Amino acid sequence: MRRRLQNYGPPLLLIAPSVVLVGVFVYGLIAVNVNTSLTDRHSRAPADGYVGLDNYKALFSDEDFQHALGNLLMYTLAFLVGALFFGFLWAWLLERGARGEGVFRTIYLFPMAVSFIASGVVWRWLLNSAEGERASGINRLLESTGLGFLQNSWWSDENWGILALTLPAIWQLSGYVMALFLAGFRGVPEELREAARVDGVTEWQLYRHVIFPQLSPVALSAIIIVGHMSLKVFDLVMAIAGQTNYTTQVPATQMWIEFTRGDYALSAAIGTVLLLIVAVLIVPYLVYTYRQERNR
């Protein structure tokens, strides 16, 4: 027993504060949120009792929440496709040996250093022609380049307006995806490339049969990272459209609206639904990663 304490005691003491903090402020608060979602606390007064899943039934029968879920699905798909496409394209061009790689890499990565709030304010001027005279110059620029639809049809359309918000998201995260794919390209051993060339394959065959298959773990990681960020989108929508814009409403903004109204039970129910959606994406990835590490 003394030997076990000497071996395991110090490591356990070192990680104990982190375990306690995570247990209380992550899993403890998740438990409080789930508990609140099962009560009838629809005002700032304390709850009178539990109502079970009634809040969830009311939530999924609410047209506003259905609209928010549809917006989130469109936003996630467009964000994923756009960020993966441009990130992979830029990484492939840089991997091919573009001149001034350091400059281009910095330019592509720079948007990551800008917060979604700051970039959202700028993109609000680009996407909303109702901002007044300060946006008139930008509006004229969009019109002259054939992008005037960003101010009008996309932004005002109830069904497709959310897609306008994917533009700043793609612009901001494509550089991060590029960095992931570029690291994947650079991680392919040079011996594999040389062996394939000795066998007489073309450059396209080299990429298709040797290099691209090596990038599947990178692609999966990019999908998980970008996907879970898109599912939790809040700050970008608030900065560009605000919380009262029905066109671009997503579950996170509706959760905030219900919270400010004092409907804590419904707000907690939305938060729980979002947690489950993210878990559906993240948990299988964690299981897959754990199995891959164990097999090694």
LUMZATI-38337 format. One record per atom (N, C-alpha, C): x, y, z; residue number from 1; atom name. Coordinates in steps of 0.2 Angstrom, whole numbers. Example, Ala and Ser with C-alpha at 12.3 -4.5 7.8 and 13.67 -1.06 7.14 Angstrom:
<panus>
px/py/pz/nr/atom
66/-28/39/1/N
62/-22/39/1/CA
66/-16/39/1/C
64/-11/35/2/N
68/-5/36/2/CA
64/0/39/2/C
</panus>
This chain:
<panus>
px/py/pz/nr/atom
4/-6/0/1/N
0/0/0/1/CA
4/6/0/1/C
10/6/4/2/N
14/12/4/2/CA
17/13/-2/2/C
19/8/-6/3/N
23/8/-12/3/CA
18/11/-17/3/C
12/9/-17/4/N
7/12/-22/4/CA
5/19/-20/4/C
5/21/-14/5/N
4/28/-13/5/CA
10/32/-15/5/C
16/29/-15/6/N
22/33/-17/6/CA
22/34/-25/6/C
19/28/-28/7/N
19/29/-35/7/CA
13/33/-38/7/C
8/32/-35/8/N
2/35/-38/8/CA
0/42/-34/8/C
2/42/-28/9/N
0/48/-24/9/CA
2/55/-27/9/C
8/56/-29/10/N
10/63/-32/10/CA
6/64/-38/10/C
6/60/-43/11/N
2/61/-49/11/CA
-5/63/-48/11/C
-8/59/-43/12/N
-15/60/-42/12/CA
-16/67/-39/12/C
-12/69/-34/13/N
-12/76/-31/13/CA
-11/81/-36/13/C
-7/80/-41/14/N
-6/85/-46/14/CA
-12/86/-51/14/C
-15/81/-53/15/N
-21/82/-57/15/CA
-28/83/-53/15/C
-28/82/-47/16/N
-34/83/-43/16/CA
-37/89/-43/16/C
-33/95/-43/17/N
-37/102/-44/17/CA
-40/102/-51/17/C
-37/100/-56/18/N
-40/100/-63/18/CA
-47/96/-63/18/C
-46/90/-60/19/N
-52/85/-60/19/CA
-58/88/-56/19/C
-56/91/-51/20/N
-62/94/-47/20/CA
-65/100/-50/20/C
-61/105/-53/21/N
-63/110/-57/21/CA
-68/108/-63/21/C
-65/103/-67/22/N
-69/101/-72/22/CA
-75/97/-70/22/C
-75/94/-65/23/N
-81/90/-62/23/CA
-86/95/-60/23/C
-84/101/-57/24/N
-89/105/-54/24/CA
-92/110/-60/24/C
-87/113/-63/25/N
-89/118/-68/25/CA
-90/116/-75/25/C
-89/110/-76/26/N
-91/107/-83/26/CA
-97/102/-82/26/C
-96/96/-79/27/N
-101/91/-78/27/CA
-106/93/-73/27/C
-104/96/-68/28/N
-109/99/-63/28/CA
-114/103/-66/28/C
-111/108/-70/29/N
-116/113/-73/29/CA
-120/110/-78/29/C
-117/105/-82/30/N
-121/101/-87/30/CA
-127/98/-83/30/C
-126/95/-77/31/N
-131/92/-73/31/CA
-136/97/-71/31/C
-134/103/-69/32/N
-139/108/-67/32/CA
-143/110/-73/32/C
-140/111/-78/33/N
-144/113/-84/33/CA
-149/108/-86/33/C
-147/101/-86/34/N
-152/96/-88/34/CA
-158/96/-83/34/C
-156/97/-76/35/N
-161/97/-71/35/CA
-166/103/-72/35/C
-163/108/-74/36/N
-168/114/-75/36/CA
-172/113/-81/36/C
-170/110/-86/37/N
-174/109/-92/37/CA
-180/104/-91/37/C
-180/100/-85/38/N
-185/96/-83/38/CA
-190/99/-79/38/C
-189/105/-77/39/N
-194/109/-72/39/CA
-198/113/-76/39/C
-203/117/-72/40/N
-207/121/-75/40/CA
-205/129/-73/40/C
-199/130/-73/41/N
-196/136/-72/41/CA
-196/141/-78/41/C
-202/144/-79/42/N
-203/148/-85/42/CA
-203/155/-83/42/C
-201/157/-78/43/N
-200/164/-75/43/CA
-194/164/-71/43/C
-193/170/-68/44/N
-187/171/-64/44/CA
-188/168/-57/44/C
-194/166/-55/45/N
-196/163/-49/45/CA
-194/156/-49/45/C
-192/153/-43/46/N
-190/146/-42/46/CA
-195/142/-45/46/C
-193/136/-47/47/N
-197/131/-50/47/CA
-202/128/-45/47/C
-208/126/-47/48/N
-213/123/-43/48/CA
-212/115/-43/48/C
-210/113/-48/49/N
-209/105/-49/49/CA
-206/103/-55/49/C
-206/97/-57/50/N
-204/94/-63/50/CA
-209/92/-68/50/C
-208/93/-74/51/N
-213/92/-79/51/CA
-211/87/-84/51/C
-205/84/-83/52/N
-202/78/-87/52/CA
-200/81/-94/52/C
-202/78/-99/53/N
-200/80/-106/53/CA
-205/85/-109/53/C
-209/88/-105/54/N
-214/92/-108/54/CA
-210/98/-112/54/C
-205/101/-109/55/N
-202/106/-112/55/CA
-199/104/-119/55/C
-196/98/-119/56/N
-193/96/-125/56/CA
-199/95/-131/56/C
-204/92/-129/57/N
-210/92/-133/57/CA
-212/98/-136/57/C
-213/103/-131/58/N
-215/110/-134/58/CA
-210/113/-138/58/C
-203/112/-137/59/N
-198/114/-141/59/CA
-198/112/-148/59/C
-199/105/-149/60/N
-198/102/-155/60/CA
-205/104/-159/60/C
-210/106/-156/61/N
-216/107/-159/61/CA
-217/115/-161/61/C
-212/119/-159/62/N
-211/126/-160/62/CA
-208/127/-167/62/C
-212/131/-171/63/N
-210/133/-178/63/CA
-203/137/-178/63/C
-203/141/-173/64/N
-196/145/-172/64/CA
-190/141/-171/64/C
-191/136/-167/65/N
-185/131/-166/65/CA
-184/127/-172/65/C
-189/124/-175/66/N
-188/121/-181/66/CA
-185/125/-187/66/C
-186/131/-187/67/N
-183/136/-192/67/CA
-176/136/-190/67/C
-174/137/-183/68/N
-168/138/-181/68/CA
-163/132/-182/68/C
-166/126/-181/69/N
-163/120/-183/69/CA
-161/119/-190/69/C
-166/121/-194/70/N
-165/121/-202/70/CA
-159/126/-204/70/C
-159/131/-201/71/N
-154/136/-202/71/CA
-147/133/-200/71/C
-147/130/-194/72/N
-141/127/-191/72/CA
-138/122/-196/72/C
-143/118/-199/73/N
-141/112/-203/73/CA
-138/115/-210/73/C
-141/120/-213/74/N
-138/124/-219/74/CA
-132/127/-217/74/C
-131/130/-212/75/N
-125/134/-210/75/CA
-119/129/-209/75/C
-121/123/-206/76/N
-115/119/-205/76/CA
-113/115/-211/76/C
-118/113/-215/77/N
-116/110/-222/77/CA
-112/115/-226/77/C
-114/121/-227/78/N
-111/126/-231/78/CA
-104/128/-228/78/C
-104/129/-222/79/N
-97/130/-218/79/CA
-92/125/-219/79/C
-94/119/-218/80/N
-90/113/-219/80/CA
-87/112/-226/80/C
-92/113/-231/81/N
-90/112/-238/81/CA
-85/117/-240/81/C
-87/124/-238/82/N
-83/129/-240/82/CA
-76/129/-237/82/C
-76/128/-230/83/N
-69/128/-227/83/CA
-65/123/-229/83/C
-68/117/-230/84/N
-64/111/-232/84/CA
-61/112/-240/84/C
-65/115/-244/85/N
-63/116/-251/85/CA
-58/121/-251/85/C
-59/127/-249/86/N
-53/132/-249/86/CA
-47/130/-245/86/C
-48/127/-239/87/N
-42/125/-235/87/CA
-38/120/-239/87/C
-41/115/-242/88/N
-38/110/-245/88/CA
-34/113/-252/88/C
-38/117/-255/89/N
-35/120/-261/89/CA
-29/124/-260/89/C
-29/128/-255/90/N
-24/132/-253/90/CA
-18/128/-251/90/C
-19/123/-247/91/N
-14/118/-245/91/CA
-11/115/-250/91/C
-15/113/-255/92/N
-12/109/-261/92/CA
-8/113/-265/92/C
-10/120/-266/93/N
-6/125/-270/93/CA
1/126/-267/93/C
1/127/-260/94/N
7/128/-256/94/CA
11/122/-256/94/C
8/116/-256/95/N
12/110/-256/95/CA
16/109/-263/95/C
13/112/-268/96/N
16/111/-275/96/CA
22/115/-276/96/C
23/120/-271/97/N
29/124/-271/97/CA
28/131/-274/97/C
23/134/-271/98/N
22/141/-273/98/CA
27/146/-271/98/C
28/151/-275/99/N
33/156/-272/99/CA
30/160/-267/99/C
34/162/-262/100/N
32/166/-257/100/CA
27/163/-252/100/C
29/156/-251/101/N
24/152/-247/101/CA
23/155/-240/101/C
28/158/-237/102/N
28/161/-230/102/CA
23/166/-230/102/C
23/171/-236/103/N
18/176/-236/103/CA
11/174/-237/103/C
10/169/-241/104/N
3/167/-242/104/CA
1/163/-236/104/C
5/159/-233/105/N
3/156/-227/105/CA
1/161/-221/105/C
4/166/-221/106/N
3/171/-216/106/CA
-4/175/-218/106/C
-5/176/-224/107/N
-11/179/-226/107/CA
-17/175/-225/107/C
-16/168/-226/108/N
-22/164/-225/108/CA
-24/163/-218/108/C
-18/163/-214/109/N
-19/161/-207/109/CA
-22/167/-203/109/C
-20/173/-206/110/N
-22/179/-202/110/CA
-29/180/-199/110/C
-34/178/-204/111/N
-41/179/-201/111/CA
-42/175/-195/111/C
-39/170/-193/112/N
-40/166/-187/112/CA
-38/170/-181/112/C
-34/175/-182/113/N
-32/180/-176/113/CA
-37/185/-174/113/C
-42/186/-179/114/N
-47/190/-178/114/CA
-53/187/-174/114/C
-56/190/-169/115/N
-62/187/-166/115/CA
-68/187/-170/115/C
-73/183/-169/116/N
-79/182/-173/116/CA
-83/189/-172/116/C
-82/192/-166/117/N
-86/198/-165/117/CA
-83/204/-169/117/C
-77/204/-169/118/N
-74/210/-173/118/CA
-75/209/-181/118/C
-74/203/-183/119/N
-75/201/-190/119/CA
-82/202/-192/119/C
-87/200/-187/120/N
-94/201/-188/120/CA
-96/208/-189/120/C
-93/212/-186/121/N
-95/219/-187/121/CA
-93/222/-194/121/C
-87/220/-196/122/N
-85/222/-203/122/CA
-90/219/-208/122/C
-91/212/-207/123/N
-95/209/-212/123/CA
-103/211/-212/123/C
-105/214/-206/124/N
-111/216/-206/124/CA
-112/222/-211/124/C
-107/226/-211/125/N
-107/232/-216/125/CA
-107/229/-223/125/C
-104/224/-224/126/N
-104/221/-231/126/CA
-110/218/-233/126/C
-114/214/-228/127/N
-119/210/-230/127/CA
-126/214/-229/127/C
-126/220/-225/128/N
-132/223/-224/128/CA
-132/230/-227/128/C
-136/231/-232/129/N
-136/238/-235/129/CA
-140/243/-231/129/C
-143/241/-226/130/N
-147/246/-221/130/CA
-143/249/-216/130/C
-136/248/-216/131/N
-132/251/-211/131/CA
-131/259/-212/131/C
-133/262/-218/132/N
-132/269/-219/132/CA
-127/271/-223/132/C
-125/277/-223/133/N
-120/280/-227/133/CA
-113/276/-226/133/C
-111/274/-221/134/N
-105/271/-219/134/CA
-103/265/-224/134/C
-109/262/-226/135/N
-108/256/-230/135/CA
-109/257/-237/135/C
-111/263/-239/136/N
-112/265/-246/136/CA
-107/263/-251/136/C
-100/265/-249/137/N
-95/263/-253/137/CA
-94/256/-254/137/C
-95/252/-249/138/N
-94/245/-249/138/CA
-100/242/-253/138/C
-106/245/-253/139/N
-111/242/-257/139/CA
-110/243/-264/139/C
-107/249/-266/140/N
-106/251/-273/140/CA
-100/246/-275/140/C
-95/244/-271/141/N
-90/239/-273/141/CA
-93/232/-274/141/C
-98/230/-270/142/N
-101/224/-271/142/CA
-105/224/-278/142/C
-109/229/-279/143/N
-112/230/-285/143/CA
-108/229/-291/143/C
-102/233/-291/144/N
-98/233/-297/144/CA
-95/226/-298/144/C
-94/222/-293/145/N
-91/216/-294/145/CA
-96/210/-295/145/C
-102/212/-295/146/N
-107/207/-296/146/CA
-109/203/-290/146/C
-108/206/-284/147/N
-109/203/-278/147/CA
-115/206/-274/147/C
-119/210/-278/148/N
-124/214/-274/148/CA
-129/210/-271/148/C
-130/203/-273/149/N
-135/199/-270/149/CA
-134/198/-263/149/C
-127/199/-261/150/N
-126/198/-254/150/CA
-130/203/-249/150/C
-131/209/-252/151/N
-135/214/-248/151/CA
-142/213/-248/151/C
-145/210/-253/152/N
-152/210/-254/152/CA
-155/203/-253/152/C
-155/199/-259/153/N
-159/193/-259/153/CA
-157/188/-253/153/C
-150/186/-252/154/N
-148/182/-247/154/CA
-149/184/-240/154/C
-148/191/-239/155/N
-149/193/-233/155/CA
-156/193/-230/155/C
-161/195/-235/156/N
-168/195/-233/156/CA
-172/189/-234/156/C
-169/184/-237/157/N
-173/178/-239/157/CA
-174/174/-232/157/C
-180/172/-230/158/N
-181/169/-224/158/CA
-178/162/-224/158/C
-178/159/-230/159/N
-176/152/-230/159/CA
-168/151/-232/159/C
-165/156/-235/160/N
-158/155/-237/160/CA
-154/161/-234/160/C
-156/165/-230/161/N
-152/171/-228/161/CA
-147/169/-223/161/C
-147/163/-220/162/N
-142/161/-216/162/CA
-136/159/-220/162/C
-136/158/-226/163/N
-130/156/-230/163/CA
-126/162/-231/163/C
-128/168/-230/164/N
-124/174/-231/164/CA
-119/174/-225/164/C
-121/171/-219/165/N
-116/171/-213/165/CA
-111/166/-214/165/C
-112/161/-219/166/N
-106/156/-220/166/CA
-100/160/-223/166/C
-101/165/-227/167/N
-95/168/-230/167/CA
-90/171/-225/167/C
-92/175/-220/168/N
-87/176/-215/168/CA
-84/170/-211/168/C
-88/165/-210/169/N
-85/159/-206/169/CA
-80/156/-211/169/C
-82/155/-217/170/N
-77/151/-222/170/CA
-71/155/-222/170/C
-72/162/-223/171/N
-66/166/-224/171/CA
-61/166/-217/171/C
-64/165/-212/172/N
-60/165/-205/172/CA
-57/158/-204/172/C
-60/153/-206/173/N
-58/146/-204/173/CA
-54/142/-209/173/C
-55/145/-215/174/N
-51/141/-221/174/CA
-44/141/-220/174/C
-41/146/-217/175/N
-34/146/-216/175/CA
-32/141/-211/175/C
-36/139/-206/176/N
-35/134/-201/176/CA
-35/127/-204/176/C
-40/126/-208/177/N
-40/120/-212/177/CA
-34/119/-216/177/C
-32/125/-220/178/N
-26/124/-224/178/CA
-20/122/-220/178/C
-19/125/-214/179/N
-14/123/-210/179/CA
-14/115/-208/179/C
-20/113/-207/180/N
-20/105/-205/180/CA
-18/101/-211/180/C
-21/103/-217/181/N
-20/99/-223/181/CA
-12/100/-225/181/C
-10/106/-224/182/N
-3/107/-226/182/CA
2/103/-222/182/C
0/102/-215/183/N
4/98/-211/183/CA
4/91/-213/183/C
-2/89/-215/184/N
-3/82/-218/184/CA
1/81/-224/184/C
1/85/-229/185/N
5/85/-235/185/CA
12/84/-233/185/C
15/88/-228/186/N
22/88/-227/186/CA
23/82/-223/186/C
18/78/-220/187/N
20/72/-216/187/CA
20/66/-220/187/C
19/66/-226/188/N
19/60/-231/188/CA
27/59/-232/188/C
29/53/-230/189/N
37/52/-231/189/CA
39/53/-239/189/C
44/56/-239/190/N
47/57/-246/190/CA
49/51/-250/190/C
50/45/-246/191/N
52/39/-249/191/CA
46/36/-252/191/C
40/37/-250/192/N
34/35/-254/192/CA
33/39/-260/192/C
34/45/-260/193/N
34/49/-267/193/CA
39/46/-272/193/C
45/45/-269/194/N
50/43/-274/194/CA
49/36/-276/194/C
47/32/-272/195/N
45/25/-274/195/CA
40/25/-280/195/C
35/29/-279/196/N
29/29/-284/196/CA
32/32/-290/196/C
36/37/-290/197/N
39/40/-296/197/CA
43/35/-300/197/C
47/31/-296/198/N
51/26/-299/198/CA
47/21/-303/198/C
41/19/-300/199/N
36/14/-303/199/CA
33/17/-309/199/C
34/24/-311/200/N
31/27/-317/200/CA
25/30/-316/200/C
22/31/-310/201/N
16/34/-310/201/CA
16/42/-312/201/C
10/44/-314/202/N
10/51/-316/202/CA
9/55/-309/202/C
9/62/-309/203/N
9/66/-303/203/CA
1/65/-301/203/C
-4/65/-305/204/N
-10/64/-303/204/CA
-11/58/-300/204/C
-9/52/-302/205/N
-9/46/-299/205/CA
-5/46/-292/205/C
0/49/-292/206/N
4/50/-286/206/CA
-1/53/-280/206/C
-4/58/-282/207/N
-8/61/-277/207/CA
-14/57/-275/207/C
-17/54/-281/208/N
-24/51/-280/208/CA
-23/44/-276/208/C
-17/40/-277/209/N
-17/34/-274/209/CA
-12/33/-268/209/C
-7/39/-268/210/N
-2/38/-262/210/CA
-3/44/-257/210/C
-4/50/-260/211/N
-4/56/-255/211/CA
-11/57/-252/211/C
-16/57/-256/212/N
-23/59/-254/212/CA
-25/54/-249/212/C
-24/47/-249/213/N
-26/42/-244/213/CA
-23/44/-237/213/C
-17/46/-238/214/N
-14/48/-231/214/CA
-17/54/-228/214/C
-21/58/-231/215/N
-24/64/-228/215/CA
-31/62/-225/215/C
-33/56/-225/216/N
-40/55/-222/216/CA
-40/56/-215/216/C
-35/55/-211/217/N
-36/57/-204/217/CA
-36/64/-203/217/C
-32/68/-207/218/N
-32/75/-207/218/CA
-39/78/-209/218/C
-42/75/-214/219/N
-49/77/-216/219/CA
-54/76/-211/219/C
-54/70/-207/220/N
-58/69/-202/220/CA
-58/73/-196/220/C
-51/75/-194/221/N
-50/80/-189/221/CA
-53/87/-191/221/C
-52/89/-197/222/N
-55/95/-199/222/CA
-62/95/-199/222/C
-65/90/-201/223/N
-73/90/-201/223/CA
-75/90/-194/223/C
-72/87/-189/224/N
-74/87/-183/224/CA
-73/94/-179/224/C
-68/97/-181/225/N
-66/103/-178/225/CA
-71/109/-180/225/C
-71/109/-187/226/N
-75/114/-190/226/CA
-83/113/-189/226/C
-85/106/-189/227/N
-92/105/-188/227/CA
-94/107/-181/227/C
-90/105/-176/228/N
-92/107/-169/228/CA
-92/114/-168/228/C
-88/118/-171/229/N
-88/125/-171/229/CA
-94/128/-174/229/C
-96/125/-180/230/N
-102/128/-183/230/CA
-108/126/-179/230/C
-109/121/-176/231/N
-115/119/-172/231/CA
-116/123/-166/231/C
-110/126/-164/232/N
-111/131/-158/232/CA
-111/138/-160/232/C
-112/140/-166/233/N
-111/147/-168/233/CA
-116/151/-164/233/C
-113/157/-162/234/N
-117/161/-158/234/CA
-115/169/-159/234/C
-108/170/-158/235/N
-106/176/-158/235/CA
-106/179/-165/235/C
-105/175/-170/236/N
-105/178/-177/236/CA
-112/180/-179/236/C
-117/176/-177/237/N
-124/178/-179/237/CA
-126/184/-175/237/C
-124/185/-169/238/N
-126/191/-165/238/CA
-122/197/-167/238/C
-116/196/-169/239/N
-112/202/-172/239/CA
-115/205/-178/239/C
-117/200/-183/240/N
-120/202/-189/240/CA
-127/204/-189/240/C
-131/199/-187/241/N
-138/200/-188/241/CA
-142/202/-181/241/C
-139/201/-176/242/N
-142/202/-169/242/CA
-147/196/-167/242/C
-149/197/-161/243/N
-153/191/-158/243/CA
-161/191/-161/243/C
-163/197/-163/244/N
-170/197/-165/244/CA
-171/196/-172/244/C
-166/194/-176/245/N
-167/193/-184/245/CA
-169/186/-185/245/C
-176/185/-187/246/N
-178/179/-188/246/CA
-175/175/-193/246/C
-173/179/-198/247/N
-170/176/-204/247/CA
-164/171/-203/247/C
-160/174/-198/248/N
-153/170/-197/248/CA
-153/167/-190/248/C
-159/166/-187/249/N
-160/163/-180/249/CA
-157/156/-180/249/C
-153/154/-175/250/N
-150/148/-174/250/CA
-152/146/-167/250/C
-151/139/-165/251/N
-153/137/-158/251/CA
-150/141/-153/251/C
-143/143/-154/252/N
-139/146/-148/252/CA
-142/153/-147/252/C
-144/157/-153/253/N
-147/163/-152/253/CA
-154/163/-149/253/C
-158/158/-151/254/N
-165/157/-147/254/CA
-164/155/-140/254/C
-159/151/-138/255/N
-158/150/-131/255/CA
-156/156/-127/255/C
-152/161/-130/256/N
-151/167/-127/256/CA
-157/171/-126/256/C
-162/171/-131/257/N
-168/175/-131/257/CA
-172/173/-125/257/C
-173/166/-125/258/N
-177/163/-120/258/CA
-174/164/-113/258/C
-167/165/-112/259/N
-164/166/-106/259/CA
-166/173/-104/259/C
-165/178/-108/260/N
-166/185/-107/260/CA
-173/186/-105/260/C
-178/182/-108/261/N
-185/183/-106/261/CA
-186/180/-99/261/C
-182/176/-96/262/N
-183/173/-90/262/CA
-186/166/-90/262/C
-186/163/-96/263/N
-189/156/-97/263/CA
-183/152/-97/263/C
-181/150/-91/264/N
-174/146/-89/264/CA
-175/139/-91/264/C
-181/136/-90/265/N
-182/129/-92/265/CA
-182/128/-100/265/C
-185/132/-104/266/N
-184/131/-111/266/CA
-177/133/-113/266/C
-174/138/-111/267/N
-167/140/-112/267/CA
-163/134/-111/267/C
-164/131/-105/268/N
-160/125/-103/268/CA
-161/119/-108/268/C
-167/118/-110/269/N
-169/113/-115/269/CA
-165/114/-121/269/C
-165/120/-124/270/N
-161/121/-130/270/CA
-154/120/-129/270/C
-151/122/-123/271/N
-144/120/-122/271/CA
-143/113/-122/271/C
-147/109/-119/272/N
-146/102/-119/272/CA
-147/98/-126/272/C
-151/101/-130/273/N
-152/98/-137/273/CA
-145/100/-140/273/C
-143/106/-140/274/N
-136/108/-143/274/CA
-131/103/-140/274/C
-130/102/-134/275/N
-125/97/-131/275/CA
-126/90/-134/275/C
-132/88/-135/276/N
-133/81/-138/276/CA
-131/81/-145/276/C
-132/86/-149/277/N
-130/87/-156/277/CA
-123/87/-157/277/C
-119/91/-153/278/N
-112/91/-153/278/CA
-109/84/-151/278/C
-112/81/-146/279/N
-110/74/-144/279/CA
-110/69/-149/279/C
-116/69/-153/280/N
-117/65/-159/280/CA
-111/65/-163/280/C
-108/71/-164/281/N
-102/72/-169/281/CA
-96/70/-165/281/C
-95/72/-159/282/N
-88/72/-156/282/CA
-87/65/-153/282/C
-92/61/-150/283/N
-91/55/-146/283/CA
-89/50/-151/283/C
-92/49/-157/284/N
-89/44/-162/284/CA
-82/45/-164/284/C
-80/51/-164/285/N
-73/53/-166/285/CA
-68/51/-160/285/C
-70/53/-154/286/N
-66/51/-149/286/CA
-65/43/-148/286/C
-71/39/-149/287/N
-70/32/-149/287/CA
-66/30/-155/287/C
-66/32/-161/288/N
-62/31/-166/288/CA
-55/32/-165/288/C
-53/38/-162/289/N
-46/40/-160/289/CA
-44/35/-155/289/C
-48/34/-150/290/N
-45/29/-144/290/CA
-44/22/-147/290/C
-48/20/-152/291/N
-46/13/-155/291/CA
-40/13/-159/291/C
-39/19/-163/292/N
-33/19/-167/292/CA
-27/19/-163/292/C
-27/23/-157/293/N
-21/23/-153/293/CA
-20/17/-149/293/C
-25/13/-147/294/N
-24/7/-144/294/CA
-22/2/-149/294/C
-24/2/-155/295/N
-21/-3/-160/295/CA
-14/-2/-162/295/C
-11/4/-161/296/N
-4/5/-162/296/CA
0/2/-156/296/C
</panus>
